[in-house]
């Protein structure tokens, strides 16, 4: 057990050191705060990203903190996910020419852990992506060349608690610290040898709250469960700074740099998520989720209405033929799909994405640990103008350590 503990701590340390490397690589991330994360683990992404009505003593579900109350009183859980991505995009330029390209990336997605405190009370701690930025593109201009690139992420370090005050009813809350910086750079090089550089840095350092509730209705003498889950996050004015840096190479002038606080100029809206799940004899779980965020009411750069209201619908299934059977019958089989009208608005166009996912959870022989391996295909484009059409193939890898660390030793 000491070896397992050391391995987990080393993995967590390495993950924290590499967390700044995100796998985002889309020009759409140059708008707003970048591409938003939904706090879904590798297993949940394989189910379309559902989780509001999901609870299990063997899996961490950050999407609804009320689920922490269901953890087994002698179990320690640790979950870490990695995302590997291949991207293909197509764009028709003003001359009607079709341009296409492809790219590859990846990195750490999340790290989470969960422990019991007492019966009906659990706690979770982890690091998740709130949003991420990553892109690079360019074009020719009169007498030169222009390019744009971006990187960085806003991270979410959270501490959450889940409590079951009554049988079948649980409530919970995540208190998160948002931190990180996104970088947006513009370059212009002329044939005369001069180069202009402009960079905007958006740094956020603030607190964030997410509360959740779950209620389960037993069916067929308790063998099946119908669960309703909901989460809510209040609207939030962000705090931090924006830094602007500009420099003209080949011109006799000093670089300029300014810093401005973002308080009252950048914000996020309230978030509501609702899910309905059905669990059949602890072997089959079906779930449908819906998420709504009125981003049109949030401020970005001091203005309202430049972002879209976001809504997402997801559905997924997980099936384990026999928890006590042979190896292949103890495996977890998952499939799911989602549709998302994103919060980004690009040149008057909505940005929409949809996708399907599937995966398998492989039990580690001799342990309760599960290795979750899955594939996810996603398509993103604008509407009504398609703008850039993007197709993603993601390989999701998650390792869910499940160990009985709090069982007292027997005396013989």
C-alpha positions in Angstrom: 0.0 0.0 0.0 2.9 2.4 0.7 4.2 1.8 -2.8 0.8 2.6 -4.3 0.6 5.8 -2.2 4.1 6.9 -3.3 3.1 6.2 -6.9 0.0 8.3 -6.6 1.8 11.2 -5.0 4.6 11.1 -7.7 1.9 11.1 -10.4 0.1 14.0 -8.8 3.3 16.0 -8.5 4.3 15.3 -12.1 0.7 16.2 -13.2 0.8 19.5 -11.4 4.1 20.4 -13.0 2.7 19.6 -16.5 -0.8 21.1 -16.0 0.0 24.3 -17.9 0.3 22.3 -21.1 -3.2 21.9 -22.5 -4.2 20.2 -25.7 -6.5 23.0 -27.0 -5.7 23.9 -30.7 -8.5 25.8 -32.4 -8.8 29.3 -33.7 -12.2 29.5 -32.0 -10.3 29.7 -28.7 -9.1 33.1 -29.6 -12.5 34.4 -28.6 -13.8 34.9 -25.1 -12.1 33.0 -22.3 -11.3 30.1 -24.8 -12.8 26.7 -24.8 -14.7 25.9 -21.6 -14.3 22.7 -19.6 -17.3 20.8 -18.1 -15.5 19.0 -15.2 -16.2 15.6 -16.8 -13.8 12.7 -16.1 -12.5 10.3 -18.8 -15.3 7.8 -18.0 -18.0 10.6 -18.2 -16.6 11.9 -21.5 -17.0 8.4 -22.9 -20.7 8.7 -21.9 -21.2 12.1 -23.7 -20.3 14.2 -20.7 -23.2 13.3 -18.3 -22.9 13.3 -14.6 -25.5 15.5 -12.8 -27.6 12.5 -11.7 -24.6 10.0 -11.3 -23.4 8.8 -8.0 -21.2 5.8 -7.1 -18.9 4.9 -4.2 -16.3 3.9 -6.7 -16.0 6.9 -9.1 -15.4 10.6 -8.5 -18.1 12.9 -10.0 -17.0 16.5 -9.8 -19.9 17.6 -12.0 -22.3 17.3 -9.0 -20.6 17.6 -5.5 -23.7 16.0 -3.9 -22.3 12.6 -5.2 -19.4 12.8 -2.7 -21.8 11.7 0.1 -22.1 8.2 -1.5 -18.4 7.2 -1.1 -17.7 4.0 0.8 -16.6 4.7 4.4 -13.3 2.8 3.9 -12.4 3.8 0.3 -9.8 6.3 -1.0 -10.3 7.4 -4.7 -7.8 9.0 -7.0 -8.5 9.8 -10.7 -6.2 11.3 -13.3 -7.0 11.8 -16.9 -5.0 12.4 -20.1 -6.3 13.6 -23.5 -4.6 12.9 -26.8 -6.1 14.8 -29.8 -6.0 14.7 -33.6 -7.6 17.7 -35.4 -8.6 18.2 -39.0 -10.0 21.5 -40.2 -11.3 23.0 -43.4 -12.0 26.6 -44.4 -13.1 28.2 -47.7 -11.4 31.6 -48.1 -12.8 34.7 -49.8 -11.6 33.5 -53.2 -13.5 30.2 -52.9 -10.4 28.2 -52.3 -10.7 25.3 -49.8 -7.8 25.3 -47.3 -7.3 22.3 -44.9 -4.8 21.4 -42.3 -4.3 18.9 -39.4 -2.6 19.0 -36.1 -1.9 16.8 -33.1 -1.7 17.6 -29.4 -2.6 16.5 -25.9 -1.8 16.7 -22.3 -3.1 16.3 -18.8 -6.9 16.8 -18.5 -7.5 16.7 -14.7 -6.5 15.2 -11.4 -9.0 14.5 -8.6 -9.2 12.6 -5.3 -12.0 11.7 -2.9 -12.0 10.5 0.7 -14.8 9.6 3.3 -15.0 11.7 6.5 -17.8 9.8 8.2 -20.9 7.9 7.2 -22.8 10.0 4.7 -20.1 12.7 4.4 -17.3 12.8 1.8 -14.8 15.3 0.6 -13.0 15.8 -2.8 -10.0 17.8 -3.9 -8.7 18.3 -7.4 -7.4 20.4 -10.3 -9.5 20.9 -13.4 -9.5 23.1 -16.6 -12.0 26.0 -16.4 -11.0 27.2 -19.9 -8.1 26.8 -22.3 -6.6 28.7 -25.2 -4.4 27.3 -28.0 -4.2 28.4 -31.7 -1.8 29.6 -34.4 -2.6 30.9 -37.8 -1.5 33.6 -40.3 -2.1 35.3 -43.6 -0.4 37.6 -46.1 -1.0 41.3 -46.0 0.0 44.2 -48.2 3.8 44.3 -48.2 4.2 41.6 -45.6 2.7 38.9 -43.4 0.5 38.8 -40.3 0.0 36.0 -37.8 -1.9 35.4 -34.5 -1.3 32.9 -31.8 -2.6 32.1 -28.3 -1.9 29.9 -25.4 -2.7 29.4 -21.7 -5.5 28.3 -19.5 -7.7 29.3 -16.5 -7.5 26.5 -14.0 -9.8 25.4 -11.2 -8.4 24.1 -7.9 -11.4 23.0 -5.9 -12.3 21.5 -2.5 -15.8 20.0 -2.2 -18.0 18.3 0.4 -21.1 16.1 0.0 -23.5 15.2 2.8 -26.5 13.0 3.0 -28.9 14.5 5.6 -31.7 12.0 4.8 -31.9 8.6 3.1 -31.8 9.0 -0.7 -31.1 12.7 -0.5 -27.6 14.3 -0.7 -26.4 17.8 -1.1 -22.9 19.2 -1.8 -20.8 22.1 -2.7 -17.5 22.8 -4.5 -15.5 25.9 -3.5 -12.9 26.6 -6.2 -10.1 28.9 -6.7 -9.7 30.1 -10.3 -6.3 31.0 -11.5 -4.2 31.3 -14.6 -3.4 33.4 -17.6 -4.3 33.4 -21.3 -2.1 34.9 -23.9 -3.2 36.4 -27.3 -0.5 37.6 -29.6 -0.6 39.4 -32.9 2.5 39.9 -35.2 2.9 41.9 -38.4 6.1 41.7 -40.5 6.7 44.0 -43.5 8.9 43.4 -46.5 10.9 46.4 -45.3 12.1 44.4 -42.3 10.0 46.0 -39.5 8.0 43.9 -37.1 5.2 44.9 -34.8 4.2 42.8 -31.8 1.1 43.1 -29.7 0.2 40.9 -26.8 -2.8 40.8 -24.4 -2.6 38.8 -21.2 -5.7 38.0 -19.2 -5.0 37.0 -15.7 -7.8 35.7 -13.4 -7.4 35.1 -9.7 -10.8 34.6 -8.0 -13.1 32.3 -6.1 -16.0 30.2 -7.6 -18.9 28.3 -6.0 -20.9 25.3 -7.3 -23.7 23.6 -5.3 -25.5 20.4 -6.1 -28.4 18.1 -5.0 -29.3 14.6 -5.8 -32.5 12.6 -4.9 -32.9 8.9 -5.6 -36.2 7.0 -5.8 -35.8 3.3 -5.2 -37.7 1.0 -7.5 -38.3 -2.8 -7.5 -37.6 -3.1 -3.7 -34.4 -1.0 -4.0 -32.7 -2.9 -6.8 -33.2 -0.1 -9.3 -32.9 3.7 -8.8 -34.3 6.7 -10.5 -32.1 9.7 -9.7 -32.7 13.4 -10.2 -29.7 15.7 -9.9 -29.2 19.5 -10.3 -26.3 21.9 -9.9 -26.2 25.7 -9.7 -23.4 28.2 -9.8 -24.1 31.9 -9.2 -23.0 34.7 -11.5 -19.5 35.9 -10.8 -17.5 39.1 -11.4 -13.9 38.1 -12.1 -10.9 39.7 -10.5 -7.4 39.9 -11.8 -5.5 42.0 -14.4 -5.1 42.5 -18.1 -1.6 43.3 -19.4 -1.1 44.9 -22.8 2.4 44.8 -24.4 3.4 46.3 -27.8 6.7 46.6 -29.5 7.8 47.9 -33.0 11.1 46.4 -34.1 13.0 48.7 -36.5 11.4 51.8 -35.1 13.2 54.0 -32.6 10.6 53.7 -29.8 10.6 51.9 -26.4 8.2 49.0 -25.8 4.9 50.0 -24.1 3.2 48.0 -21.4 0.1 48.8 -19.5 -1.8 46.9 -16.7 -5.5 47.3 -15.9 -7.7 45.6 -13.2 -10.5 43.5 -14.7 -13.0 44.0 -11.8 -16.4 45.0 -13.2 -15.3 44.4 -16.8 -15.2 40.6 -17.0 -17.7 38.1 -15.5 -19.4 34.7 -15.9 -23.1 34.1 -15.8 -25.0 31.7 -13.5 -25.1 28.1 -14.5 -27.9 25.6 -14.2 -27.5 21.9 -14.9 -30.2 19.2 -14.5 -29.9 15.4 -15.0 -32.2 12.4 -14.9 -30.6 8.9 -14.4 -31.8 5.4 -14.1 -29.7 2.6 -12.6 -30.8 -1.0 -13.2 -29.6 -3.5 -10.6 -26.3 -1.7 -10.2 -25.2 -2.9 -13.7 -26.8 -0.5 -16.2 -26.8 3.3 -15.9 -28.7 5.5 -18.3 -28.6 9.3 -18.0 -29.8 12.5 -19.8 -28.4 15.9 -18.8 -29.1 19.5 -19.8 -26.9 22.6 -19.1 -27.8 26.3 -19.5 -25.6 29.5 -19.1 -26.9 33.0 -20.1 -23.5 34.3 -21.3 -25.2 37.2 -23.2 -25.7 38.8 -19.8 -22.1 38.4 -18.8 -19.5 41.2 -19.3 -16.4 40.7 -21.5 -14.0 43.6 -21.9 -16.7 45.8 -20.3 -19.5 44.9 -22.7 -22.5 42.7 -22.6 -24.2 40.9 -25.4 -21.0 39.9 -27.3 -21.2 36.3 -26.1 -24.0 33.8 -26.7 -26.3 32.0 -24.3 -25.0 28.5 -24.0 -27.0 25.3 -23.8 -25.8 21.7 -23.9 -27.7 18.4 -24.1 -25.9 15.1 -23.4 -27.0 11.4 -23.1 -25.0 8.4 -22.1 -25.0 4.8 -20.9 -22.7 2.6 -18.9 -23.1 -1.2 -18.6 -21.2 -3.7 -16.5 -22.5 -7.2 -17.2 -21.6 -8.8 -13.9 -19.6 -7.1 -11.1 -18.7 -10.5 -9.7 -18.2 -12.4 -12.9 -15.2 -13.2 -15.1 -12.8 -10.5 -16.3 -14.7 -9.5 -19.4 -18.0 -9.4 -17.6 -16.5 -7.1 -15.0 -15.5 -4.6 -17.6 -17.4 -1.3 -18.0 -18.8 -0.5 -21.4 -19.8 3.1 -22.2 -21.3 5.1 -25.0 -22.8 8.6 -25.3 -23.4 11.7 -27.4 -23.8 15.5 -26.9 -24.9 18.6 -28.7 -23.6 22.0 -27.6 -24.5 25.6 -28.7 -21.4 27.3 -27.4 -21.1 30.7 -25.7 -18.8 32.0 -28.4 -20.0 34.3 -31.1 -17.7 34.9 -34.1 -18.5 37.6 -36.7 -22.2 37.3 -36.0 -22.2 33.5 -36.1 -23.1 30.9 -33.5 -20.5 28.2 -32.7 -21.9 24.7 -32.4 -20.3 21.3 -31.7 -21.6 17.8 -31.4 -20.0 14.4 -31.0 -20.2 10.8 -29.9 -18.0 8.9 -27.5 -17.4 5.3 -26.5 -15.0 3.5 -24.1 -14.2 0.6 -21.9 -13.2 0.4 -18.2 -10.6 -2.3 -17.7 -10.3 -3.6 -14.1 -6.8 -4.1 -12.8 -6.4 -7.7 -11.6 -6.2 -8.0 -7.9 -7.4 -4.4 -7.3 -10.5 -2.3 -7.6 -8.6 0.2 -9.8 -10.1 0.8 -13.2 -8.3 2.0 -16.4 -10.7 3.9 -18.6 -9.8 4.0 -22.3 -12.1 5.7 -24.8 -12.5 7.4 -28.2 -14.4 10.6 -28.8 -15.3 12.2 -32.1 -16.4 15.9 -32.2 -17.3 18.3 -34.9 -17.3 22.1 -34.5 -18.3 24.9 -37.0 -20.2 28.2 -37.2 -23.8 28.8 -38.1 -25.3 30.1 -40.3 -21.9 30.7 -41.9 -19.8 27.5 -41.4 -16.5 29.5 -41.0 -13.9 26.9 -40.0 -15.1 23.3 -39.9 -13.2 21.2 -37.3 -13.2 17.4 -36.7 -11.6 16.0 -33.6 -10.6 12.5 -32.7 -9.8 12.3 -29.0 -8.2 9.4 -27.1 -9.2 9.7 -23.5 -7.3 7.8 -20.8 -8.2 7.8 -17.2 -6.9 5.9 -14.2 -9.3 5.5 -11.3 -7.4 4.2 -8.2 -9.9 2.6 -5.8 -8.2 1.3 -2.6 -9.5 0.3 0.9 -7.2 2.5 2.9 -9.3 2.9 6.0 -10.0 -0.7 6.9 -8.7 -1.5 10.4 -6.1 -4.3 10.6 -7.3 -7.7 12.0 -5.6 -9.1 15.0 -5.1 -12.9 14.9 
